[in-house]
Amino acid sequence: MRPARALLLVKLVHTAVWAFFAACILAIPAVAVAGRFDLVALLSAAVTLEIAVLVVNRMRCPLTGVAARYTDERRDNFDIYLPLWLARHNKQVFGALFVAGELVAAWRWLR
């Protein structure tokens, strides 16, 4: 497979995986407010597993390393279809949203 085509494929997969976990994070407070704590647990477990993968890989997605094989580009979004500012601050933005969602879930569960 040509490098350009391989990079395209990696970026598409990386973006899809990112969208899945972003959706999980955004859904946590909504399903908590709806009282669906079974779904909160499932979504939280999925995100926690992704965090563990990042920790094991020194806070980098494994797909970043795969994408790096096919290009010399190293901007923050070289490996994913996200705006540069979001790719640069992704962990801070979605980390804060995850913590906030977990706090909403804990508050709703304890009520």
JORAMO-V670005 format. One record per pair of residues at least 4 apart in sequence whose ideal C-beta (glycine too) atoms are under 8 Angstrom apart, sorted by the first residue. I is the first residue (numbers start at 1). GAP is how many residues later the second one is. D is the distance in Angstrom with one decimal. If there is no record, write none. Layout:
i:gap:d
I:GAP:D
I:GAP:D
This chain:
i:gap:d
1:4:5.3
1:5:4.8
1:8:7.7
2:4:6.8
3:4:6.1
3:67:4.3
3:68:7.0
4:4:6.5
4:66:7.5
5:4:6.5
6:4:6.4
6:63:7.8
6:64:4.8
7:4:6.1
7:60:6.0
7:63:4.0
7:64:5.4
8:4:6.4
9:4:6.4
10:4:6.0
10:53:5.9
10:56:5.3
10:57:4.5
10:60:6.9
10:69:6.6
11:4:6.1
11:56:6.6
11:68:6.2
11:69:5.9
11:70:5.7
12:4:6.4
12:69:7.4
13:4:6.3
13:50:6.6
14:4:6.2
14:47:6.7
14:49:4.3
14:50:7.7
14:53:6.9
14:65:5.7
14:66:4.5
14:67:8.0
15:4:6.2
15:65:5.3
15:66:4.4
15:67:7.1
16:4:6.6
17:4:6.7
17:44:7.8
17:46:7.0
18:4:6.0
18:62:6.0
18:64:7.0
18:72:7.7
19:4:6.2
20:4:6.6
21:4:6.4
21:25:7.1
21:26:6.1
21:29:5.2
21:73:7.6
22:4:6.3
22:72:6.2
23:4:6.0
24:4:6.9
24:19:4.5
24:22:5.3
24:23:5.3
25:18:7.8
25:22:5.9
25:69:5.4
25:72:5.2
25:73:4.9
25:76:6.2
26:4:7.3
26:71:6.9
26:75:7.7
27:4:5.6
27:12:7.6
27:16:5.7
28:4:6.2
28:12:5.9
28:15:5.2
28:16:6.4
28:19:7.7
28:70:7.2
28:73:3.5
28:74:6.7
28:76:7.4
28:77:5.9
29:4:6.3
29:71:7.1
29:72:4.3
29:75:4.0
29:76:6.8
30:4:6.6
31:5:4.3
31:8:4.4
31:9:5.5
31:12:6.9
32:4:7.5
32:5:7.0
32:8:5.1
32:69:7.2
32:72:5.3
32:73:3.7
32:76:4.6
32:77:7.2
33:71:7.0
33:75:6.1
35:73:7.1
36:4:6.5
37:4:6.3
37:68:7.3
37:71:7.9
37:72:5.9
38:4:6.7
39:4:6.0
40:4:5.9
40:65:4.8
40:69:7.8
41:4:6.2
42:4:6.6
43:4:6.5
44:4:6.0
44:58:6.7
44:61:7.4
45:4:6.3
46:4:6.7
47:4:6.4
47:51:5.9
48:4:6.5
49:4:6.7
50:4:6.5
51:4:6.3
52:4:6.3
53:4:6.3
53:8:7.7
53:9:6.9
54:5:5.4
54:6:7.0
54:7:6.7
54:37:7.9
55:4:6.9
57:4:7.0
57:5:5.5
57:8:7.8
59:32:7.1
60:4:5.0
60:5:6.9
61:18:7.6
62:4:6.8
63:4:6.1
63:16:6.3
63:17:7.9
64:4:6.4
64:15:4.8
65:4:7.4
66:4:7.9
67:4:6.8
67:11:6.6
67:12:3.6
67:13:8.0
68:6:7.7
68:10:7.9
68:11:7.2
71:7:6.2
73:5:4.0
74:4:5.8
75:9:6.5
75:12:7.8
76:8:5.9
76:11:4.2
76:12:4.2
77:4:7.5
77:5:5.2
77:6:7.1
77:7:5.1
77:9:7.8
77:10:3.6
77:11:7.7
80:7:6.0
82:4:4.7
82:5:4.4
82:8:7.0
83:4:6.9
84:4:6.1
85:4:6.3
86:4:5.8
86:7:7.0
89:4:5.3
90:4:6.0
91:4:5.3
92:4:6.4
93:4:6.5
94:4:6.1
95:4:6.5
96:4:6.2
97:4:6.1
98:4:6.3
99:4:6.5
100:4:6.5
101:4:6.3
102:4:6.3
103:4:6.2
104:4:6.3
105:4:6.1
106:4:6.1
107:4:6.6
